Amino acid sequence: MFLGGQVVADTVHPLLVWEVPYYPTYYIPRADVVSGVLTPSGRTAHSPSRGEAVLSTIKGAAAEAVDGALEYPDSPIEELRDHVRFEFGAFDWFEEDEQIFTHPRDPGVRVDVLPSSRHVRIEVGGVTVADSVRPHLLFETGLPTRYYLPRVDVRMDLLAKTEVVTHCPYKGAAEHFDVAGREDLAWSYPTPLPESTRVAGLVAFLDEKVDVYVDGVRQDRPKTKFA
């Protein structure tokens, strides 16, 4: 991992720790953190499960991350005691020679994209905004099936691109759209990561807030953290 172009940690023995249910974070052995880059700030933080944390600022030659690292030296979870957690967004992270984004990839998550001839129709407020018989179905562990549709099958005149850009460690950077005057109901990956290239440029809708018909059958709206 880098800060301002400078290596601050390099390890082949990271811990993947699920601090929240949805994705892991890295804990780096302290022995694999570059000597001298951690400066305790005197501040602490408390976790009911992990104990009392000591915060540190990471100082490099060209940048610093204030309170960008924490350690649990007396954690009730013994494995954490000699490890450092870095705030993911403050650093540039690499797995082998490939940069990763947003958060570490979960080894239990798989993404499959399959071409289909199913008839998929999307309605927003009773208005058909997409109608396709050539969708790509994206299956991602723990999430509902997402229907990615060619733009020629989408009423792009009803979509307005927003300033929102989100990042997925499996698919890449997504641009977002308001649909028929309703905020943030669709997205697209212009240049997805290699494992998701089949959805490049296609449009997906937030099934939690639109009406999806597959082969003429209205689908139940899924209940997810994105609703």
C-alpha positions as CSV (number, residue, x, y, z in Angstrom):
1,M,0.0,0.0,0.0
2,F,1.1,3.5,-0.8
3,L,0.6,7.0,0.5
4,G,1.6,9.9,-1.8
5,G,3.6,7.4,-3.9
6,Q,5.5,6.1,-0.9
7,V,5.3,2.5,0.3
8,V,4.0,2.4,3.9
9,A,3.3,-1.3,4.2
10,D,4.0,-4.5,2.2
11,T,2.9,-7.9,3.3
12,V,2.0,-11.4,2.2
13,H,0.3,-12.1,5.6
14,P,-2.7,-9.8,5.9
15,L,-5.7,-10.6,7.9
16,L,-9.2,-10.2,6.4
17,V,-11.4,-8.9,9.2
18,W,-15.2,-8.5,8.8
19,E,-15.9,-5.4,10.9
20,V,-19.3,-5.1,9.1
21,P,-21.3,-7.9,7.6
22,Y,-20.9,-6.8,3.9
23,Y,-17.2,-6.7,3.2
24,P,-13.8,-7.3,4.9
25,T,-11.0,-4.9,5.7
26,Y,-7.2,-5.6,5.9
27,Y,-5.3,-5.8,9.1
28,I,-1.5,-5.6,8.4
29,P,1.1,-7.2,10.6
30,R,3.0,-4.4,12.4
31,A,6.3,-6.0,11.4
32,D,5.3,-5.3,7.7
33,V,4.6,-1.6,8.2
34,V,7.5,0.6,7.2
35,S,9.5,1.8,10.2
36,G,8.9,5.3,11.3
37,V,5.7,6.1,9.3
38,L,3.3,5.7,12.3
39,T,3.0,8.5,14.8
40,P,0.5,8.0,17.6
41,S,-1.9,10.9,17.8
42,G,-2.9,10.5,21.4
43,R,-6.5,9.7,20.4
44,T,-8.3,6.5,20.9
45,A,-11.4,4.8,19.7
46,H,-13.5,2.0,21.2
47,S,-15.1,-1.1,19.7
48,P,-17.4,-3.3,21.7
49,S,-15.9,-6.4,20.1
50,R,-12.3,-5.4,19.4
51,G,-11.5,-3.3,22.5
52,E,-9.7,0.0,22.8
53,A,-7.8,1.3,19.8
54,V,-4.8,3.6,19.6
55,L,-4.9,5.9,16.6
56,S,-1.9,7.0,14.6
57,T,-1.1,9.4,11.8
58,I,0.8,8.1,8.9
59,K,3.5,10.6,7.7
60,G,5.2,10.2,4.4
61,A,7.5,12.4,2.4
62,A,4.7,13.8,0.3
63,A,1.5,13.2,2.2
64,E,0.0,12.3,5.5
65,A,-3.2,10.6,6.7
66,V,-4.3,12.0,10.1
67,D,-5.6,9.2,12.3
68,G,-5.4,7.0,9.3
69,A,-4.3,3.9,11.2
70,L,-5.4,2.2,14.4
71,E,-4.2,-0.7,16.5
72,Y,-5.8,-2.8,19.3
73,P,-2.8,-3.7,21.5
74,D,-4.9,-5.3,24.2
75,S,-7.8,-6.6,22.1
76,P,-9.7,-9.5,23.5
77,I,-9.3,-10.9,19.9
78,E,-5.7,-12.1,20.2
79,E,-5.1,-12.2,16.5
80,L,-5.5,-8.4,16.2
81,R,-3.1,-7.3,18.8
82,D,0.0,-7.1,16.6
83,H,-1.8,-5.8,13.5
84,V,-2.6,-2.4,12.1
85,R,-5.8,-1.4,10.3
86,F,-5.4,1.5,7.8
87,E,-8.3,3.6,6.6
88,F,-8.8,2.1,3.1
89,G,-9.7,5.3,1.3
90,A,-6.7,7.2,2.4
91,F,-4.2,5.0,0.6
92,D,-3.5,3.3,-2.8
93,W,-3.8,-0.4,-2.4
94,F,-2.5,-3.3,-4.6
95,E,-3.1,-7.0,-4.6
96,E,-0.1,-8.4,-6.3
97,D,0.4,-5.8,-9.1
98,E,-3.3,-4.9,-9.6
99,Q,-4.7,-1.8,-7.9
100,I,-7.9,-2.5,-5.9
101,F,-10.6,0.0,-4.9
102,T,-13.3,0.6,-2.3
103,H,-12.5,-2.3,0.0
104,P,-10.6,-5.6,-0.2
105,R,-12.3,-8.3,-2.3
106,D,-14.2,-10.9,-0.3
107,P,-12.9,-14.3,-1.3
108,G,-16.5,-15.7,-0.7
109,V,-18.0,-13.4,-3.4
110,R,-18.2,-14.4,-7.0
111,V,-19.5,-12.4,-10.0
112,D,-20.9,-14.1,-13.1
113,V,-22.3,-12.3,-16.1
114,L,-24.4,-14.4,-18.5
115,P,-26.0,-13.3,-21.8
116,S,-29.7,-14.1,-22.0
117,S,-32.7,-14.0,-24.3
118,R,-35.2,-13.3,-21.5
119,H,-37.6,-10.5,-22.1
120,V,-36.9,-7.8,-19.5
121,R,-39.0,-4.7,-19.2
122,I,-38.5,-1.9,-16.6
123,E,-41.2,0.4,-15.5
124,V,-40.9,3.6,-13.4
125,G,-44.1,5.1,-12.2
126,G,-46.0,3.1,-14.9
127,V,-43.8,4.3,-17.7
128,T,-41.7,1.7,-19.6
129,V,-38.1,3.0,-19.5
130,A,-36.4,-0.1,-20.9
131,D,-37.5,-3.1,-22.9
132,S,-35.0,-5.8,-24.1
133,V,-34.7,-9.4,-25.2
134,R,-30.9,-9.4,-25.0
135,P,-30.1,-8.6,-21.4
136,H,-27.0,-9.7,-19.5
137,L,-27.7,-11.1,-16.1
138,L,-25.2,-10.4,-13.4
139,F,-25.1,-12.8,-10.5
140,E,-23.1,-11.5,-7.5
141,T,-22.9,-13.5,-4.3
142,G,-25.4,-12.3,-1.7
143,L,-27.2,-9.9,-4.0
144,P,-30.3,-10.2,-6.2
145,T,-29.8,-10.8,-9.9
146,R,-29.1,-7.5,-11.8
147,Y,-30.4,-7.0,-15.4
148,Y,-27.9,-5.1,-17.5
149,L,-29.6,-3.8,-20.7
150,P,-28.2,-2.5,-24.0
151,R,-28.6,1.3,-24.3
152,V,-30.4,1.0,-27.5
153,D,-33.1,-0.8,-25.5
154,V,-33.3,1.9,-22.8
155,R,-35.2,5.2,-23.1
156,M,-32.0,7.2,-22.6
157,D,-34.1,10.3,-23.2
158,L,-35.6,9.6,-19.8
159,L,-32.3,9.2,-18.1
160,A,-30.2,12.1,-16.8
161,K,-26.6,11.5,-15.8
162,T,-25.7,12.7,-12.4
163,E,-22.5,13.7,-10.7
164,V,-22.5,10.5,-8.6
165,V,-19.8,8.0,-9.2
166,T,-19.6,4.8,-7.0
167,H,-16.9,2.1,-6.9
168,C,-17.2,-1.6,-6.7
169,P,-14.1,-3.8,-6.1
170,Y,-15.4,-6.4,-8.5
171,K,-16.9,-4.2,-11.2
172,G,-15.1,-0.9,-11.1
173,A,-16.4,2.7,-11.3
174,A,-20.1,3.3,-12.1
175,E,-21.8,6.4,-13.4
176,H,-25.3,7.0,-12.1
177,F,-28.6,8.3,-13.6
178,D,-31.8,9.8,-12.5
179,V,-34.7,8.1,-14.3
180,A,-37.9,9.9,-15.3
181,G,-37.3,12.6,-12.7
182,R,-36.6,10.1,-9.9
183,E,-33.2,10.2,-8.3
184,D,-30.5,7.6,-8.8
185,L,-32.4,4.6,-10.2
186,A,-29.9,3.4,-12.8
187,W,-26.2,3.0,-13.3
188,S,-23.6,1.9,-15.9
189,Y,-20.0,0.8,-15.9
190,P,-18.2,2.4,-18.8
191,T,-14.9,0.6,-18.3
192,P,-15.5,-2.3,-15.8
193,L,-12.8,-4.4,-14.3
194,P,-11.7,-7.5,-16.2
195,E,-14.1,-10.0,-14.5
196,S,-17.1,-7.8,-15.4
197,T,-16.3,-6.7,-18.9
198,R,-19.5,-8.1,-20.3
199,V,-21.5,-5.3,-18.7
200,A,-19.4,-2.5,-20.3
201,G,-21.7,0.3,-21.3
202,L,-24.9,-1.5,-20.4
203,V,-27.5,0.0,-18.0
204,A,-28.9,-1.6,-14.8
205,F,-31.8,-0.4,-12.7
206,L,-32.3,-0.4,-9.0
207,D,-34.8,-3.3,-8.8
208,E,-35.6,-2.3,-5.2
209,K,-37.3,0.9,-6.5
210,V,-38.5,0.1,-10.0
211,D,-40.9,-2.5,-11.5
212,V,-39.1,-5.3,-13.3
213,Y,-41.0,-7.7,-15.6
214,V,-39.2,-10.8,-16.8
215,D,-40.9,-12.8,-19.5
216,G,-44.1,-10.9,-18.7
217,V,-44.0,-11.7,-14.9
218,R,-43.6,-8.8,-12.5
219,Q,-40.8,-9.6,-10.1
220,D,-40.9,-9.0,-6.3
221,R,-38.8,-6.0,-5.3
222,P,-35.8,-7.3,-3.5
223,K,-34.9,-6.0,0.0
224,T,-31.3,-5.1,0.3
225,K,-29.0,-2.5,1.9
226,F,-29.3,-0.4,-1.3
227,A,-33.1,0.1,-1.0
